[in-house]
Amino acid sequence: MQNKNPKSLFGIDINEYTKDVQFPVLATKTDFLYLRSSGSGTGRFRVDKKFIEFAAESRKYGIPVGAYHFGVPSYDLTDADRQCDDFIGILQRGFGNKNYGDLFPVLDVEVPIDKTITTKTLIDWIDRFRKRFEKKTRRRLMLYTGLFFIELYDKFYIPGRGYPLKNMPLWIAMYKEIPSNPKYPPDIGGWTRWRVWQYTEKEIVAGTGNPVDGNWGPDNIELLIQPRNVTGLKATMDNNNIYLTWNRVPDIDLLGYNIFVNKEWVGTVDENATKYQIRKNKLNIPKGTPIEVTIEAFDYDGETSKTRAKVTL
């Protein structure tokens, strides 16, 4: 994988045990912030005591913020469903209805370290959690795990299936202070790049009262967040067609736009498009029915705009 570079963003992750958190200071010292929202290490779903407060403070001071759930995989794959649904619920308590944070939501998996489950079970549990999460929220889920843990579980390789998790954005933990670790994370688990690298658990940062986890992120915050909402959407209509125009979304990882009429998909165009023509005779809309046109941007991760731009004809 890549090393960090001078443009790499800097972020920390904090939880209820982080002391003397001063968000006005963190807003000047960090580029992004992750919060622990919850965990299941006790055998039940437990909300971090500071999550709701920290989420509000992060937003108040304009810090790009996301949250993670400490998951505990097991042979009971239906527990992935329960933990997933509880995670979705607490994210909305912290960030708002149908809002799951600015940054990728994260599933943190670093147990069991005694290999009481098989590699196949571990991968199936994570995959089940992420597919359910992404279907219910329309957000991509990032995986947090450690280099040691990936190595422990056969490098996340399943014979006949390869590396089923390799298309998940990766937040990898590999601490530079451990002498046996390489200079930067190696290719492993099917991944050739990290999105976030947790390089230490001993970072001293103004705005916190004890050492915290330090993380290098991508070169641009757009690689951790959803595409911007489309602006400037306009529509005109004649007897045969609907003509759309909009402003180009400037995100560096923009891939294209999805277009809908009365909530039904009608087309996809690439990142350079700023206009689209819809033939009315293909819509099967009864005469006199209002026509609502919406559009969303999407990026290379499959993330979409938080809200679709809308115009009614």
C-alpha positions in Angstrom: 0.0 0.0 0.0 1.0 3.6 -0.1 3.0 5.6 2.4 1.6 8.9 3.8 2.8 12.0 2.0 2.9 15.8 2.7 -0.7 16.2 1.5 -2.1 13.4 3.7 -4.9 14.7 5.9 -4.6 14.2 9.7 -7.3 13.0 11.9 -7.9 11.4 15.3 -10.5 9.1 16.8 -11.9 9.5 20.2 -14.4 8.0 22.7 -15.8 8.4 26.1 -12.4 7.7 27.7 -10.7 10.7 25.9 -10.2 13.4 28.5 -10.7 17.2 28.3 -11.8 17.3 24.7 -11.8 20.9 23.4 -13.6 21.0 20.1 -12.7 24.6 19.2 -9.0 23.6 19.4 -9.5 20.3 17.5 -11.1 22.3 14.7 -7.8 24.0 14.2 -5.6 20.9 14.7 -7.4 18.1 12.8 -8.7 17.6 9.3 -11.2 15.0 10.3 -12.5 13.2 13.3 -13.9 9.8 14.1 -16.1 9.0 17.1 -16.9 5.6 18.6 -20.7 5.4 18.5 -21.1 2.0 19.9 -19.8 -1.5 20.5 -20.8 -5.0 21.2 -17.8 -6.2 23.2 -19.9 -6.8 26.3 -22.2 -9.2 24.5 -24.9 -6.5 24.0 -25.1 -3.3 22.0 -23.7 -0.5 24.1 -23.7 3.2 23.1 -20.6 5.2 23.8 -21.5 7.6 26.7 -20.0 10.6 24.9 -21.1 9.9 21.3 -24.2 12.1 21.2 -22.4 15.0 22.8 -19.3 14.7 20.7 -21.3 14.4 17.5 -23.1 17.7 18.2 -19.9 19.5 19.2 -18.0 18.3 16.1 -20.8 19.6 13.9 -21.0 22.8 15.9 -17.3 23.6 15.1 -17.4 22.4 11.5 -15.1 19.3 11.9 -15.8 16.6 9.3 -16.9 13.8 11.5 -17.9 10.1 11.2 -18.5 7.3 13.6 -17.6 3.6 14.0 -19.2 0.5 15.7 -17.0 -2.0 17.4 -18.4 -5.2 16.0 -18.0 -8.7 17.4 -18.3 -11.4 14.7 -19.6 -14.9 15.6 -21.1 -18.0 14.1 -24.5 -16.4 14.6 -24.7 -14.4 11.3 -28.1 -13.0 12.3 -26.2 -11.1 15.0 -24.6 -9.1 12.2 -28.2 -8.0 11.3 -28.9 -6.9 14.9 -25.6 -5.0 15.4 -26.0 -3.4 12.0 -29.6 -2.2 12.7 -28.5 -0.8 16.1 -25.6 1.0 14.5 -27.9 2.6 11.9 -30.1 3.7 14.8 -27.4 5.3 16.9 -25.9 7.1 13.9 -29.2 8.8 13.3 -29.5 9.8 17.0 -26.1 11.5 16.7 -26.3 13.0 13.3 -30.0 13.3 12.4 -32.7 11.4 10.6 -31.3 9.6 7.6 -27.9 11.1 8.3 -25.0 8.8 9.0 -22.2 11.3 9.4 -20.0 13.3 7.1 -17.3 10.6 6.7 -17.7 6.9 5.8 -19.5 5.1 8.5 -17.1 2.4 9.9 -17.3 -1.2 11.1 -14.4 -1.9 13.5 -13.4 -5.6 13.5 -10.4 -6.7 15.6 -11.8 -9.7 17.5 -11.8 -12.6 18.2 -8.0 -12.8 18.4 -8.1 -16.4 19.6 -9.6 -17.6 16.3 -12.7 -19.1 17.9 -14.4 -18.7 14.5 -13.1 -19.6 11.1 -11.9 -17.2 8.5 -14.9 -18.0 6.3 -17.3 -17.2 9.2 -15.5 -13.9 9.9 -15.6 -12.8 6.3 -19.3 -13.9 5.9 -20.2 -12.0 9.1 -18.5 -8.8 7.9 -20.0 -9.1 4.4 -23.5 -9.7 5.8 -23.2 -6.6 8.0 -21.9 -4.3 5.2 -24.5 -5.5 2.6 -27.3 -4.9 5.0 -25.9 -1.5 6.1 -25.4 -0.3 2.5 -28.8 -1.4 1.4 -30.6 0.3 4.3 -28.6 3.6 4.3 -27.3 4.0 0.7 -23.9 4.8 2.3 -20.7 2.9 1.7 -19.3 1.2 4.8 -15.6 1.4 5.6 -13.8 -1.4 7.4 -11.4 -0.8 10.3 -9.0 -3.6 11.2 -5.4 -4.2 12.0 -2.6 -5.6 9.9 -2.0 -8.2 12.6 -5.7 -9.3 12.5 -5.7 -9.6 8.7 -2.6 -11.8 8.9 -4.2 -13.9 11.7 -7.2 -14.7 9.6 -5.4 -16.0 6.5 -5.0 -12.5 5.0 -8.8 -12.5 4.6 -8.5 -15.0 1.7 -11.2 -17.6 1.0 -10.3 -20.4 -1.3 -12.4 -20.2 -4.5 -13.6 -16.7 -3.6 -10.4 -14.8 -3.3 -10.7 -11.6 -1.2 -14.4 -10.9 -0.7 -13.9 -7.6 1.2 -11.3 -6.0 -1.0 -13.7 -3.4 -2.5 -14.5 -2.0 1.0 -12.7 1.3 1.8 -10.0 0.3 4.3 -9.0 1.9 7.5 -5.9 -0.1 8.6 -4.2 0.0 12.0 -0.4 -0.5 11.9 1.6 1.3 14.5 5.0 2.8 13.6 6.3 2.4 17.1 6.3 -1.4 16.9 9.8 -2.2 15.6 8.7 -5.3 13.7 6.2 -3.5 11.6 7.1 -2.3 8.1 7.6 1.4 7.2 4.0 1.6 5.9 1.2 -0.9 5.4 1.9 -3.7 2.9 -0.5 -4.9 0.3 -2.7 -7.5 2.0 -6.3 -8.8 2.0 -6.8 -7.8 -1.6 -6.1 -4.2 -0.8 -3.4 -2.2 -2.5 -4.3 1.2 -0.9 -5.6 2.4 2.4 -8.1 5.2 2.8 -7.1 5.9 6.4 -4.0 4.6 8.2 -4.0 4.6 12.0 -0.3 4.8 12.6 -0.1 5.3 16.4 -2.2 5.1 19.5 0.1 7.6 21.3 -0.5 10.8 19.5 -0.4 14.0 21.6 -2.8 16.5 20.1 -3.8 19.9 21.5 -7.5 19.7 22.4 -7.3 16.4 24.1 -6.1 15.6 27.6 -4.5 12.2 27.0 -2.8 10.4 24.1 -5.1 9.4 21.2 -5.0 7.4 18.0 -3.4 9.3 15.2 -4.5 8.7 11.6 -3.3 9.7 8.1 -6.1 10.1 5.6 -6.3 10.8 1.9 -5.0 13.9 0.2 -8.5 15.4 -0.1 -11.5 15.3 2.3 -13.7 14.5 -0.7 -12.3 11.0 -0.7 -13.9 10.4 2.7 -17.3 12.1 2.2 -20.3 11.9 -0.1 -20.4 14.0 -3.3 -21.9 17.4 -3.1 -25.5 18.0 -3.9 -26.2 19.0 -7.4 -27.0 22.7 -7.8 -28.6 24.8 -10.5 -31.0 22.1 -11.7 -33.4 23.6 -14.4 -35.9 21.9 -16.6 -38.0 22.9 -19.6 -40.5 20.9 -21.5 -42.2 20.8 -24.9 -44.6 18.3 -26.4 -41.9 15.6 -26.9 -39.1 16.1 -24.5 -37.9 17.3 -21.1 -34.6 19.2 -21.2 -32.4 19.3 -18.1 -29.4 21.4 -17.2 -27.3 21.7 -14.0 -24.0 22.8 -12.6 -21.1 20.4 -12.6 -20.3 19.0 -9.2 -16.5 19.8 -8.6 -15.6 16.8 -6.5 -12.3 15.2 -7.5 -13.6 11.7 -7.4 -16.9 12.4 -9.3 -18.0 9.6 -11.6 -21.4 10.7 -12.8 -25.0 11.5 -12.2 -28.2 9.5 -11.8 -31.5 11.1 -13.1 -35.0 10.2 -11.9 -38.5 11.1 -12.9 -41.2 10.6 -10.2 -38.6 8.6 -8.3 -38.0 6.2 -11.2 -34.5 6.0 -12.7 -34.4 7.2 -16.2 -30.7 7.6 -17.0 -27.1 7.9 -15.9 -24.5 10.2 -17.4 -20.8 10.7 -16.9 -19.0 13.3 -14.7 -18.6 15.9 -17.6 -22.3 16.1 -18.4 -24.4 19.1 -17.5 -27.5 18.5 -19.6 -29.8 15.6 -20.4 -32.8 15.1 -22.6 -35.7 12.8 -21.6 -38.3 11.6 -24.2 -41.7 12.0 -22.7 -43.2 9.1 -24.6 -41.0 6.7 -22.6 -42.2 7.9 -19.2 -45.8 6.4 -19.2 -47.0 9.3 -17.0 -50.8 10.0 -17.3 -51.6 13.4 -18.8 -52.0 16.1 -16.2 -49.8 14.3 -13.6 -47.1 16.5 -12.1 -43.6 15.5 -13.2 -40.8 15.6 -10.6 -37.3 15.4 -11.9 -34.4 14.7 -9.4 -30.7 14.2 -9.8 -27.9 13.0 -7.7 -24.1 12.8 -8.1 -22.1 9.7 -7.5 -18.4 9.0 -7.0 -16.0 6.2 -7.6 -16.8 4.6 -4.2 -20.5 4.5 -5.1 -21.4 7.2 -2.6 -24.2 9.5 -3.7 -25.2 13.0 -2.9 -26.9 13.4 0.5 -30.0 15.0 -1.1 -31.2 14.8 -4.7 -31.8 18.2 -6.4 -35.4 18.5 -7.5 -37.6 20.4 -9.9 -41.3 19.9 -10.6 -42.9 20.5 -14.0 
